Amino acid sequence: MNYAQLLMRMPHELKSRLEAETVYAPWLGQGASLGQLWTDPVVMETVCNRLGRSERTVLEAIVRRIGCEPFDDVELERAAAGPLSGAEVKMGLAGLLRRGIVFSFLKTWGEHLYLMPEDGFACWQTVLFPDLPSELGEAPGSAGLSPVPAFPGEPNLAHDLFHSLVFAAEQGLKLTKNGTLHKKLLQKLSERVRLREEALEPLSLKYAYADTYSPKIALVLDMLLRLRLIVSEDVELKLGVEAVDLFLDQPLAAQMRRLYGVWKVLSLPASAWLQHAVLLLERVNGGTWITAEQLLERLEAFGLLSGALEGGERAERTRYLLRLWLEPLAALGFLEQSSDPICGPGAYRWTFSLGLRDEPAGEDEAEDGGFMVQPDFDILVPPDVAGKVRWELCCLANLVTRDQVSVYKLSKESVKRALENGRTAAEICDFLQRHALYGVPDHVRLSIGQWAKPYGKTVFTQALLLRCGDDETARTVAKLPAASPYVKEMLNGRDFLIAAEDAKPLTVVLEKAGFMPGLPAIPAAQAGTEGEMSASRFPKLSAEQTASMKNLLSVEPMDKGLIYSRNSVAFLRLQTRLPEASDVYPSLQDIPPTWLRDYRNYHLSTRKEIVEKAIEMRSVLQIRKNGTDFRIVPRKVQETRGTWCLTGLGLSGGAQDETSEVRWLAEEWQEMRLILPGINDKY
């Protein structure tokens, strides 16, 4: 889950409280939004510098050991184990919640579950580890390597989605009573999708209709549904024409960036170290070649792995990184795997520029190329031909070869298909002329005209027959003024020919006139006119984006796909109340004020009470022993030899990270006081 999705669900009350944080005031005053601030490394670095000790420690624990997976209080304390007490962990978390760095959700029985959004996690890796990607990988052009291909070929998820959309336009996507595609359609669709099935197997994707759909089909349908490229209506999956128009208007690299964002939501690994590897890979852009081993070495250097890796564990983690991320990305066309013997077969690089937030497409991503119309009616289509042009080609020509340079074939049957879908011979020739690099051969243009000439001279139309019981009834109906717009033609003395879509309004007219016509069951296919039916099969795409379509650029992918969410947070209720100190210390009013205020030498019995209260509240003690101040996180009190002793974790002097276990008898220290983080720790 990212910040955009959270903001869509966020109540106004919570948003107002988050905007009231003083640290955000300068940027909000300049017109920035919370979503922009939370993912801006410059802003977050400023926020980081203003965090307290416990807040900073908890933040680093989440980033290092949890990542963007949901966690509860127990998991957080385990991740932040060390110099912080339980109360300090809670107060540190409360500070992050008040700044919108972490969010709280309520489970069924009131338990809390916490989450750092995915884009927030990426931002914090940049803030906390700015030098992580330095000196990593092999630059393009070195060691004889070529730069990133501008138009990557197969395999490619964007190409698979395009040809799946073409299939939907050609064949339709009818569903069975169980809500799945018919077997014949499913088999034909599988032939259009070139994704290697075995690359998805290690991911163990969980999705609906797993007994019917293979993983690659489930992934393609899921992407189409989430991006609204197809929508479910009754017993059919239909094209979302506006979304298709927008998607195909984007360059291939922009399409791949959007698809990668959806893929990352579906399959991001749960382990924090793997998530760091994913983000590190994203930070190494520009065609740089990198290996799994290099990624692991860099993570290890910054302490983002659990200790130093031995030989066996290093090999195992390398295998995980390859099977769970790098190899699937290569199978989907997001990464290219090196075949260069110098670089090594285990090196990968991005096939497109990941770009920056809200960054427009670069000039090298532009797709303004043309195709070549051959004398033998073949059309050669290079990779720089825009998606909308390819869409129109699929309507009027048959795909022969799908490759870097694809081949389409014009024929009488393909031209007929285009005519049936609302195109004219003149429009077909004009389209070919506009996009053909070397023009259209005269005999090709002539053949298109000849093939199209007979079209429309004979037309099948859908109609209904209104039959009257006798001649008098027929004459009465013919004289009804309200019926005249619907009665097209009288066939004989008693029968009228009407259009199928006019049946219902004519029924209303006849009922008002005192008749009781019986309305027949009209098949769904008859509900529209011929032109409407044709347009719904292979719709024309606009030459320019409309304002409503431009708005789709900011629309987040839908949650309703086939693949199940990796976690349940999306289905939980967002906690609107931000934590206060009273939530951490419910018995604060029972503590004597002097325990918090005075740094003094107490009686042994009072010392024991203070220590036990600190353990109960999972708080901290400040103890002075032989002139040295110690910060102690008490763990337990033990009776021993007529007295008692304190066991806990201690820090001495100004050290912040060097901890040691202490075991002191009650008489071994002099002065002390109880510290409640967030209450009196700044005294």
C-alpha positions as CSV (number, residue, x, y, z in Angstrom):
1,M,0.0,0.0,0.0
2,N,1.3,3.4,-0.9
3,Y,0.6,7.0,0.2
4,A,-1.8,7.7,-2.6
5,Q,-4.0,4.8,-1.6
6,L,-3.9,5.8,2.0
7,L,-4.8,9.3,1.3
8,M,-7.9,8.1,-0.7
9,R,-9.1,6.3,2.5
10,M,-8.0,8.9,5.0
11,P,-10.7,10.7,7.0
12,H,-10.6,14.5,6.9
13,E,-10.0,14.6,10.7
14,L,-6.8,12.5,10.5
15,K,-5.5,14.4,7.5
16,S,-6.0,17.7,9.3
17,R,-4.1,16.5,12.3
18,L,-1.2,15.3,10.2
19,E,-1.1,18.6,8.3
20,A,-1.0,20.4,11.6
21,E,2.5,19.0,12.3
22,T,4.7,22.1,12.5
23,V,7.6,20.4,10.6
24,Y,5.5,20.3,7.4
25,A,4.2,23.9,7.6
26,P,6.9,25.5,5.3
27,W,6.2,23.1,2.4
28,L,2.4,23.0,2.9
29,G,2.4,26.8,2.9
30,Q,4.0,26.7,-0.6
31,G,1.2,24.5,-2.0
32,A,2.8,21.0,-1.6
33,S,0.6,18.1,-0.6
34,L,1.2,15.6,2.2
35,G,1.7,12.8,-0.4
36,Q,4.4,14.8,-2.1
37,L,6.2,15.6,1.2
38,W,6.2,12.0,2.5
39,T,8.0,10.8,-0.6
40,D,10.4,13.7,-1.0
41,P,13.9,12.8,0.4
42,V,14.8,16.4,1.0
43,V,11.8,17.0,3.2
44,M,12.1,13.7,5.0
45,E,15.8,14.3,5.7
46,T,14.7,17.5,7.5
47,V,12.1,15.6,9.4
48,C,14.7,12.9,10.3
49,N,17.0,15.6,11.8
50,R,14.2,16.7,14.1
51,L,13.3,13.2,15.4
52,G,14.0,12.4,19.0
53,R,16.4,9.5,20.0
54,S,13.6,6.9,20.4
55,E,11.8,8.0,17.3
56,R,15.0,7.8,15.2
57,T,15.9,4.4,16.7
58,V,12.4,3.0,16.0
59,L,12.5,4.4,12.5
60,E,15.8,2.8,11.7
61,A,14.6,-0.5,13.2
62,I,11.5,-0.5,10.9
63,V,13.5,0.4,7.8
64,R,16.3,-2.1,8.5
65,R,14.4,-5.1,9.8
66,I,10.7,-4.8,8.8
67,G,10.4,-2.8,5.6
68,C,7.0,-2.1,4.3
69,E,5.4,-5.3,5.7
70,P,2.6,-4.9,8.3
71,F,3.9,-5.4,11.9
72,D,2.5,-5.5,15.4
73,D,3.9,-4.3,18.8
74,V,5.7,-7.6,19.5
75,E,7.4,-7.6,16.1
76,L,8.5,-4.0,16.5
77,E,10.0,-4.5,20.0
78,R,11.9,-7.5,18.6
79,A,13.2,-5.4,15.7
80,A,14.1,-2.5,18.0
81,A,15.6,-4.8,20.7
82,G,18.7,-3.2,22.3
83,P,19.1,0.1,24.1
84,L,15.4,1.0,24.1
85,S,12.8,0.1,26.8
86,G,9.3,-1.0,25.8
87,A,7.9,2.4,26.7
88,E,10.6,4.1,24.5
89,V,9.6,1.9,21.6
90,K,6.0,2.8,22.0
91,M,6.7,6.6,22.3
92,G,9.0,6.4,19.3
93,L,6.3,4.7,17.3
94,A,3.8,7.3,18.5
95,G,6.1,10.1,17.1
96,L,6.2,8.4,13.7
97,L,2.4,7.9,13.7
98,R,1.9,11.6,14.4
99,R,4.1,12.5,11.4
100,G,2.5,10.1,9.0
101,I,5.7,8.1,8.6
102,V,3.8,5.0,9.8
103,F,0.1,4.3,9.9
104,S,-2.0,2.2,12.3
105,F,-4.8,-0.1,11.4
106,L,-7.4,-1.9,13.6
107,K,-7.9,-5.6,13.4
108,T,-11.2,-7.4,14.2
109,W,-10.7,-7.5,17.9
110,G,-9.2,-4.1,18.3
111,E,-5.5,-5.1,18.0
112,H,-3.3,-2.7,16.2
113,L,-1.3,-3.4,13.0
114,Y,1.2,-0.9,11.7
115,L,2.5,-0.2,8.2
116,M,5.2,2.0,6.6
117,P,3.9,2.7,3.0
118,E,5.9,1.2,0.2
119,D,6.9,4.6,-1.4
120,G,7.7,5.9,2.1
121,F,10.0,2.9,2.7
122,A,11.8,3.7,-0.6
123,C,12.2,7.3,0.4
124,W,13.6,6.4,3.8
125,Q,16.2,4.0,2.3
126,T,17.4,7.0,0.3
127,V,17.5,9.3,3.3
128,L,19.1,6.9,5.8
129,F,21.5,5.2,3.2
130,P,22.3,7.8,0.6
131,D,25.5,6.2,-0.5
132,L,24.1,2.7,-0.8
133,P,24.2,2.5,-4.7
134,S,27.6,4.1,-5.1
135,E,30.3,2.1,-6.8
136,L,27.8,-0.6,-7.8
137,G,27.5,-2.3,-11.2
138,E,29.1,-1.9,-14.7
139,A,28.3,1.2,-16.6
140,P,26.9,0.8,-20.2
141,G,29.5,0.9,-22.9
142,S,32.3,-0.4,-20.7
143,A,33.7,-3.9,-21.3
144,G,32.1,-3.8,-24.8
145,L,28.5,-3.6,-23.5
146,S,25.8,-1.9,-25.5
147,P,23.6,0.8,-24.0
148,V,20.0,0.1,-23.0
149,P,17.8,-0.8,-25.9
150,A,15.3,1.9,-26.7
151,F,12.6,-0.5,-27.7
152,P,13.1,-3.8,-25.9
153,G,11.7,-6.9,-27.6
154,E,10.3,-10.2,-26.3
155,P,9.5,-11.2,-23.7
156,N,7.6,-8.2,-22.7
157,L,4.5,-7.8,-20.5
158,A,3.3,-4.7,-22.2
159,H,3.3,-6.5,-25.5
160,D,1.4,-9.4,-24.0
161,L,-1.2,-7.0,-22.6
162,F,-1.5,-5.3,-26.0
163,H,-2.2,-8.6,-27.9
164,S,-4.6,-9.7,-25.1
165,L,-6.6,-6.5,-25.7
166,V,-6.5,-7.1,-29.5
167,F,-7.8,-10.6,-28.7
168,A,-10.6,-9.2,-26.6
169,A,-11.6,-6.9,-29.5
170,E,-11.5,-9.7,-32.0
171,Q,-13.0,-12.6,-30.1
172,G,-14.7,-11.0,-27.0
173,L,-14.2,-12.4,-23.5
174,K,-17.4,-14.3,-22.7
175,L,-17.6,-15.8,-19.2
176,T,-19.1,-19.0,-18.0
177,K,-21.6,-19.2,-15.1
178,N,-18.6,-19.7,-12.8
179,G,-17.2,-16.4,-13.9
180,T,-14.2,-17.8,-15.9
181,L,-13.4,-17.6,-19.6
182,H,-14.7,-20.4,-21.8
183,K,-12.1,-23.1,-22.4
184,K,-11.7,-22.3,-26.1
185,L,-11.2,-18.6,-25.5
186,L,-8.7,-19.5,-22.7
187,Q,-6.7,-21.7,-25.0
188,K,-6.5,-19.1,-27.8
189,L,-5.6,-16.3,-25.3
190,S,-2.8,-18.5,-23.9
191,E,-1.3,-18.6,-27.4
192,R,-1.2,-14.8,-27.5
193,V,0.7,-14.5,-24.1
194,R,4.4,-15.4,-24.5
195,L,5.3,-15.1,-20.8
196,R,7.3,-18.1,-19.6
197,E,5.2,-19.9,-17.1
198,E,8.2,-21.4,-15.2
199,A,9.5,-17.9,-14.2
200,L,6.3,-17.3,-12.1
201,E,6.4,-20.7,-10.3
202,P,8.8,-19.7,-7.4
203,L,6.5,-16.8,-6.5
204,S,3.6,-19.0,-5.6
205,L,1.0,-16.3,-6.6
206,K,-2.4,-16.8,-4.9
207,Y,-5.3,-15.9,-7.1
208,A,-9.0,-16.6,-7.8
209,Y,-9.9,-19.4,-10.2
210,A,-6.6,-21.1,-9.7
211,D,-8.1,-24.4,-10.9
212,T,-8.9,-22.8,-14.3
213,Y,-6.3,-20.1,-15.0
214,S,-2.6,-20.7,-15.3
215,P,-0.3,-18.2,-13.5
216,K,0.5,-16.3,-16.7
217,I,-3.2,-15.9,-17.7
218,A,-4.1,-14.9,-14.1
219,L,-1.3,-12.2,-14.2
220,V,-2.4,-10.8,-17.6
221,L,-6.1,-10.7,-16.6
222,D,-5.2,-9.2,-13.2
223,M,-3.2,-6.4,-14.8
224,L,-5.9,-5.7,-17.3
225,L,-8.6,-5.5,-14.6
226,R,-6.5,-3.3,-12.2
227,L,-5.6,-0.8,-14.9
228,R,-9.3,-0.8,-16.1
229,L,-8.3,-1.9,-19.6
230,I,-11.0,-4.5,-19.3
231,V,-14.1,-4.2,-17.0
232,S,-16.5,-6.9,-15.9
233,E,-20.1,-6.5,-17.2
234,D,-22.7,-9.2,-16.7
235,V,-21.3,-12.3,-18.4
236,E,-18.4,-10.7,-20.3
237,L,-15.2,-8.8,-19.8
238,K,-15.4,-5.8,-22.0
239,L,-12.8,-3.3,-23.1
240,G,-12.5,-0.1,-21.0
241,V,-12.1,2.1,-24.1
242,E,-11.0,5.3,-22.4
243,A,-8.3,3.4,-20.3
244,V,-7.1,1.5,-23.4
245,D,-6.9,4.8,-25.3
246,L,-4.8,6.4,-22.6
247,F,-2.6,3.3,-22.1
248,L,-1.8,2.9,-25.8
249,D,-1.1,6.7,-26.0
250,Q,1.9,6.2,-23.7
251,P,5.3,5.2,-25.0
252,L,6.4,1.6,-24.3
253,A,8.7,2.7,-21.6
254,A,5.9,4.6,-19.8
255,Q,3.7,1.5,-20.1
256,M,6.4,-0.6,-18.6
257,R,6.9,1.8,-15.7
258,R,3.2,1.6,-14.9
259,L,3.2,-2.2,-15.2
260,Y,6.2,-2.5,-13.0
261,G,4.5,-0.4,-10.3
262,V,1.5,-2.8,-10.3
263,W,3.8,-5.9,-10.4
264,K,5.7,-4.6,-7.4
265,V,2.5,-4.3,-5.4
266,L,1.6,-7.8,-6.3
267,S,4.9,-9.6,-5.7
268,L,7.2,-7.5,-3.5
269,P,9.0,-10.0,-1.2
270,A,8.2,-10.0,2.5
271,S,11.7,-10.1,3.8
272,A,13.2,-6.7,4.6
273,W,16.6,-7.5,3.1
274,L,14.9,-8.6,-0.2
275,Q,12.9,-5.3,-0.2
276,H,16.1,-3.4,0.3
277,A,17.6,-5.3,-2.7
278,V,14.6,-4.4,-4.8
279,L,14.9,-0.7,-3.9
280,L,18.7,-0.8,-4.5
281,L,18.1,-2.3,-7.9
282,E,15.8,0.6,-8.7
283,R,18.4,3.2,-7.6
284,V,20.9,1.8,-10.1
285,N,19.5,3.0,-13.4
286,G,20.8,4.3,-16.7
287,G,21.6,0.9,-18.2
288,T,24.0,-0.2,-15.5
289,W,24.7,-3.9,-15.4
290,I,24.5,-5.5,-11.9
291,T,24.5,-9.0,-10.4
292,A,22.8,-10.5,-7.4
293,E,26.1,-10.9,-5.7
294,Q,26.9,-7.2,-6.1
295,L,23.5,-6.3,-4.6
296,L,24.1,-8.6,-1.6
297,E,27.6,-7.2,-1.0
298,R,26.4,-3.7,-0.9
299,L,23.6,-4.5,1.5
300,E,26.0,-6.3,3.7
301,A,28.4,-3.3,3.7
302,F,25.6,-1.1,5.1
303,G,24.4,-3.7,7.7
304,L,21.1,-4.4,5.9
305,L,21.7,-8.2,6.2
306,S,21.6,-10.2,9.4
307,G,25.3,-10.3,10.1
308,A,28.1,-11.4,7.9
309,L,27.2,-14.0,5.3
310,E,29.0,-17.3,5.2
311,G,29.5,-19.2,2.0
312,G,26.4,-21.4,2.2
313,E,24.1,-18.6,3.4
314,R,25.4,-16.2,0.8
315,A,24.7,-18.8,-2.0
316,E,21.2,-19.3,-0.6
317,R,20.4,-15.6,-0.5
318,T,21.7,-15.2,-4.0
319,R,19.4,-17.9,-5.2
320,Y,16.4,-16.3,-3.4
321,L,17.1,-12.9,-5.0
322,L,17.4,-14.5,-8.4
323,R,14.3,-16.7,-8.2
324,L,12.0,-14.3,-6.4
325,W,12.9,-11.1,-8.2
326,L,15.6,-10.8,-10.9
327,E,14.5,-13.8,-13.0
328,P,10.8,-13.0,-12.9
329,L,11.6,-9.4,-13.9
330,A,13.6,-10.6,-16.8
331,A,10.8,-13.0,-17.9
332,L,8.4,-10.0,-17.9
333,G,10.7,-7.8,-19.9
334,F,11.5,-5.3,-17.1
335,L,15.2,-6.5,-17.0
336,E,17.5,-7.7,-19.7
337,Q,19.9,-10.6,-18.8
338,S,23.4,-10.3,-20.2
339,S,24.8,-12.8,-22.6
340,D,28.2,-11.1,-22.8
341,P,31.0,-13.4,-21.6
342,I,33.0,-10.5,-20.2
343,C,30.1,-9.2,-18.1
344,G,28.9,-12.7,-17.2
345,P,25.5,-14.4,-17.7
346,G,24.3,-13.4,-14.2
347,A,24.2,-9.6,-14.9
348,Y,21.0,-7.7,-15.4
349,R,20.0,-4.2,-16.4
350,W,16.7,-2.3,-16.8
351,T,15.2,-2.3,-20.3
352,F,13.7,1.1,-19.8
353,S,14.4,4.2,-17.6
354,L,12.6,4.0,-14.3
355,G,12.5,7.8,-14.3
356,L,11.7,10.2,-11.4
357,R,8.4,11.0,-9.8
358,D,6.1,12.8,-12.2
359,E,8.9,12.9,-14.8
360,P,7.7,13.2,-18.4
361,A,8.8,10.8,-21.1
362,G,12.2,11.5,-22.6
363,E,12.8,12.1,-26.2
364,D,14.5,8.7,-26.6
365,E,11.2,7.2,-25.5
366,A,9.1,8.8,-28.3
367,E,7.3,6.4,-30.6
368,D,6.8,8.3,-33.8
369,G,8.1,5.8,-36.4
370,G,6.3,4.5,-39.4
371,F,5.7,1.2,-41.1
372,M,6.5,-0.1,-44.6
373,V,3.7,-1.3,-46.9
374,Q,5.1,-3.9,-49.3
375,P,3.8,-4.7,-52.8
376,D,2.8,-8.2,-51.7
377,F,0.4,-6.6,-49.1
378,D,2.8,-7.3,-46.2
379,I,3.2,-4.4,-43.7
380,L,6.6,-4.3,-41.8
381,V,6.2,-2.7,-38.4
382,P,9.5,-1.6,-36.6
383,P,9.5,-1.3,-32.8
384,D,9.2,2.5,-32.7
385,V,5.6,2.5,-34.1
386,A,3.1,3.9,-31.5
387,G,0.6,1.7,-29.8
388,K,-2.4,3.4,-31.3
389,V,-1.1,2.8,-34.8
390,R,-0.5,-0.9,-34.0
391,W,-4.0,-1.1,-32.6
392,E,-5.5,0.2,-35.9
393,L,-3.2,-2.1,-37.9
394,C,-4.6,-5.1,-35.9
395,C,-8.1,-4.0,-37.0
396,L,-7.4,-3.9,-40.7
397,A,-4.6,-6.4,-41.2
398,N,-3.7,-9.9,-39.8
399,L,-0.6,-10.4,-37.6
400,V,1.8,-12.8,-39.3
401,T,5.0,-12.5,-37.3
402,R,5.4,-10.9,-33.8
403,D,9.0,-9.8,-33.2
404,Q,11.1,-6.7,-33.0
405,V,10.0,-6.1,-36.5
406,S,6.4,-7.5,-36.8
407,V,4.7,-8.4,-40.0
408,Y,1.1,-7.8,-40.8
409,K,-0.9,-8.9,-43.9
410,L,-3.6,-7.0,-45.7
411,S,-6.3,-9.3,-47.2
412,K,-9.9,-9.1,-48.4
413,E,-11.0,-10.7,-45.1
414,S,-9.0,-8.3,-42.9
415,V,-10.4,-5.3,-44.8
416,K,-13.9,-6.7,-44.3
417,R,-13.2,-6.9,-40.6
418,A,-12.2,-3.2,-40.5
419,L,-15.4,-2.3,-42.4
420,E,-17.5,-4.2,-40.0
421,N,-15.9,-2.3,-37.2
422,G,-16.9,1.1,-38.5
423,R,-14.0,2.0,-40.8
424,T,-14.4,3.0,-44.5
425,A,-12.1,2.2,-47.4
426,A,-11.1,5.9,-47.6
427,E,-10.2,5.9,-43.9
428,I,-8.1,2.7,-44.3
429,C,-6.2,4.1,-47.2
430,D,-5.7,7.5,-45.5
431,F,-4.4,5.7,-42.4
432,L,-1.9,3.7,-44.4
433,Q,-0.7,6.7,-46.3
434,R,-0.2,8.8,-43.1
435,H,2.0,6.2,-41.4
436,A,3.7,4.5,-44.3
437,L,7.4,5.6,-44.6
438,Y,7.5,5.1,-48.3
439,G,3.9,5.5,-49.3
440,V,1.3,3.0,-50.3
441,P,1.7,1.1,-53.7
442,D,-1.1,2.1,-56.1
443,H,-2.3,-1.5,-56.6
444,V,-2.6,-2.0,-52.8
445,R,-4.8,1.2,-52.6
446,L,-6.8,0.0,-55.6
447,S,-7.3,-3.5,-54.1
448,I,-8.6,-2.0,-50.9
449,G,-11.2,0.0,-52.8
450,Q,-12.3,-3.1,-54.8
451,W,-12.5,-5.3,-51.7
452,A,-14.6,-2.6,-50.0
453,K,-16.9,-1.7,-52.9
454,P,-19.6,-4.4,-52.4
455,Y,-19.7,-3.8,-48.6
456,G,-23.0,-2.3,-47.5
457,K,-25.1,-3.0,-50.6
458,T,-26.7,-5.8,-48.7
459,V,-27.1,-5.5,-45.0
460,F,-28.5,-7.7,-42.3
461,T,-30.5,-5.7,-39.7
462,Q,-32.2,-6.8,-36.5
463,A,-35.9,-6.1,-36.3
464,L,-39.1,-7.2,-34.5
465,L,-42.6,-7.9,-35.8
466,L,-45.6,-6.3,-34.1
467,R,-48.5,-8.5,-35.0
468,C,-52.1,-7.3,-34.5
469,G,-54.9,-9.7,-33.8
470,D,-57.3,-8.1,-36.4
471,D,-57.5,-5.4,-39.0
472,E,-59.3,-2.9,-36.7
473,T,-56.6,-3.1,-34.1
474,A,-53.9,-2.6,-36.8
475,R,-55.7,0.5,-38.0
476,T,-56.0,1.9,-34.5
477,V,-52.3,1.4,-33.9
478,A,-51.4,3.0,-37.2
479,K,-53.3,6.1,-36.2
480,L,-51.7,6.5,-32.7
481,P,-49.5,9.7,-32.9
482,A,-47.2,8.5,-30.2
483,A,-46.6,5.2,-32.0
484,S,-45.6,6.8,-35.3
485,P,-41.8,7.3,-34.4
486,Y,-41.5,3.5,-33.8
487,V,-43.6,2.0,-36.5
488,K,-41.3,1.7,-39.5
489,E,-43.3,-0.2,-42.1
490,M,-46.6,-2.1,-42.4
491,L,-45.9,-5.5,-44.1
492,N,-49.6,-6.4,-44.6
493,G,-52.9,-5.6,-43.1
494,R,-52.0,-6.6,-39.6
495,D,-48.1,-6.7,-39.2
496,F,-45.7,-3.8,-38.5
497,L,-41.9,-3.9,-38.7
498,I,-40.1,-2.1,-35.8
499,A,-36.5,-1.8,-34.6
500,A,-35.5,-4.1,-31.7
501,E,-34.5,-1.2,-29.5
502,D,-37.9,0.4,-30.0
503,A,-39.8,-2.5,-28.5
504,K,-39.9,-1.2,-24.9
505,P,-40.9,2.4,-25.6
506,L,-43.6,1.2,-28.1
507,T,-44.9,-1.1,-25.4
508,V,-45.4,1.9,-23.1
509,V,-47.4,3.7,-25.8
510,L,-49.6,0.8,-26.5
511,E,-50.4,0.2,-22.8
512,K,-51.4,3.9,-22.5
513,A,-53.7,3.3,-25.5
514,G,-55.4,0.4,-23.6
515,F,-53.6,-2.5,-25.2
516,M,-51.6,-5.2,-23.4
517,P,-48.8,-6.3,-25.7
518,G,-46.6,-9.3,-24.7
519,L,-42.9,-8.3,-24.8
520,P,-40.7,-11.1,-26.1
521,A,-37.3,-12.0,-24.5
522,I,-34.8,-10.1,-26.6
523,P,-31.2,-11.4,-26.7
524,A,-28.5,-9.1,-25.3
525,A,-26.9,-8.9,-28.7
526,Q,-30.1,-7.2,-30.0
527,A,-30.1,-4.5,-27.5
528,G,-28.1,-2.1,-29.7
529,T,-27.9,-1.0,-33.3
530,E,-25.5,-2.5,-35.7
531,G,-23.2,0.5,-35.5
532,E,-23.1,0.3,-31.7
533,M,-22.3,-3.4,-31.8
534,S,-19.5,-2.9,-34.3
535,A,-17.9,-0.1,-32.3
536,S,-17.9,-2.1,-29.1
537,R,-15.8,-4.9,-30.8
538,F,-12.8,-2.9,-32.2
539,P,-13.3,0.7,-31.1
540,K,-11.6,3.6,-32.8
541,L,-9.1,5.3,-30.5
542,S,-8.9,9.1,-30.4
543,A,-6.1,10.9,-32.0
544,E,-5.7,13.1,-29.0
545,Q,-6.3,12.7,-25.3
546,T,-9.5,14.2,-23.9
547,A,-9.5,16.0,-20.6
548,S,-11.3,13.1,-18.9
549,M,-8.7,10.7,-20.2
550,K,-5.9,12.8,-19.0
551,N,-7.3,12.6,-15.5
552,L,-6.8,8.8,-15.7
553,L,-3.1,9.4,-15.5
554,S,-3.5,10.1,-11.7
555,V,-5.8,7.2,-11.1
556,E,-4.3,4.5,-8.9
557,P,-4.7,0.9,-10.1
558,M,-7.8,-0.8,-8.7
559,D,-7.5,-3.3,-5.9
560,K,-10.0,-5.6,-7.6
561,G,-7.9,-8.0,-9.6
562,L,-7.5,-11.8,-9.6
563,I,-4.3,-12.0,-7.6
564,Y,-4.9,-11.8,-3.8
565,S,-3.2,-9.1,-1.8
566,R,0.1,-10.0,-0.1
567,N,-1.3,-8.9,3.3
568,S,-4.7,-8.0,4.8
569,V,-4.0,-4.3,5.6
570,A,-6.0,-3.1,2.6
571,F,-9.1,-4.6,4.2
572,L,-8.6,-3.2,7.7
573,R,-9.9,0.0,9.1
574,L,-7.5,2.9,9.3
575,Q,-7.0,4.2,12.8
576,T,-7.9,7.8,12.9
577,R,-6.9,8.6,16.5
578,L,-3.2,9.5,17.0
579,P,-1.6,8.1,20.2
580,E,-1.1,10.3,23.3
581,A,1.2,9.8,26.3
582,S,-1.8,8.5,28.3
583,D,-2.1,5.6,25.9
584,V,1.5,4.5,26.8
585,Y,1.2,5.2,30.6
586,P,-2.4,4.5,31.7
587,S,-1.4,4.5,35.4
588,L,0.5,7.8,35.2
589,Q,-1.7,9.4,37.9
590,D,-0.7,6.8,40.5
591,I,3.0,7.7,40.4
592,P,4.4,10.1,43.0
593,P,5.6,13.2,41.3
594,T,8.9,13.1,43.2
595,W,9.9,9.9,41.6
596,L,9.8,11.7,38.2
597,R,11.2,15.0,39.4
598,D,13.7,14.4,42.1
599,Y,17.1,12.8,41.6
600,R,17.7,11.5,45.1
601,N,18.8,8.7,47.4
602,Y,15.7,6.7,48.4
603,H,15.2,4.1,51.1
604,L,15.8,0.5,49.9
605,S,12.1,-0.3,50.0
606,T,11.2,2.8,48.0
607,R,14.0,1.9,45.5
608,K,12.4,-1.5,45.1
609,E,9.0,0.1,44.4
610,I,10.5,2.4,41.8
611,V,12.3,-0.4,40.1
612,E,9.1,-2.6,40.1
613,K,7.1,0.3,38.7
614,A,9.7,0.8,35.9
615,I,9.4,-2.9,35.0
616,E,5.6,-2.7,35.1
617,M,5.6,0.3,32.8
618,R,8.5,-1.0,30.7
619,S,10.2,2.3,31.3
620,V,13.7,3.5,32.2
621,L,15.7,4.3,35.4
622,Q,18.3,7.0,35.7
623,I,20.9,5.9,38.4
624,R,24.0,7.5,39.8
625,K,26.6,5.1,41.0
626,N,30.0,6.3,42.3
627,G,29.7,9.6,40.6
628,T,28.7,8.1,37.1
629,D,25.2,8.4,35.6
630,F,23.7,5.2,34.1
631,R,20.6,4.7,32.0
632,I,19.1,1.4,33.0
633,V,16.3,-0.6,31.3
634,P,15.3,-2.9,34.2
635,R,14.3,-6.5,33.4
636,K,13.7,-8.1,36.8
637,V,14.1,-7.9,40.6
638,Q,15.5,-10.9,42.5
639,E,15.6,-11.5,46.2
640,T,19.0,-12.6,47.4
641,R,20.7,-13.1,50.8
642,G,18.3,-10.9,52.8
643,T,18.4,-8.1,50.2
644,W,17.5,-7.8,46.5
645,C,19.3,-7.1,43.2
646,L,18.4,-5.3,39.9
647,T,19.0,-7.0,36.6
648,G,18.8,-5.0,33.4
649,L,20.4,-3.4,30.3
650,G,22.5,-0.4,31.0
651,L,24.2,2.5,29.2
652,S,26.8,4.6,30.9
653,G,28.1,8.1,30.2
654,G,27.3,9.6,26.8
655,A,27.3,6.3,24.9
656,Q,24.2,5.7,22.9
657,D,24.8,2.3,21.4
658,E,27.2,0.4,23.7
659,T,25.0,-1.5,26.1
660,S,25.9,-4.1,28.7
661,E,23.9,-6.2,31.2
662,V,24.0,-5.0,34.8
663,R,23.3,-6.9,38.0
664,W,23.4,-4.7,41.0
665,L,22.5,-5.1,44.6
666,A,20.1,-2.6,46.1
667,E,22.9,-0.9,48.1
668,E,25.3,-0.5,45.2
669,W,24.0,2.8,43.9
670,Q,23.2,6.2,45.4
671,E,20.7,8.4,43.7
672,M,18.0,7.5,41.2
673,R,14.7,8.6,39.5
674,L,12.1,7.1,37.2
675,I,12.2,8.2,33.6
676,L,9.0,8.0,31.5
677,P,10.0,8.6,27.8
678,G,7.9,11.4,26.4
679,I,7.1,12.8,29.9
680,N,10.2,13.7,31.8
681,D,13.1,12.4,29.6
682,K,13.9,16.0,28.5
683,Y,14.5,17.3,32.1
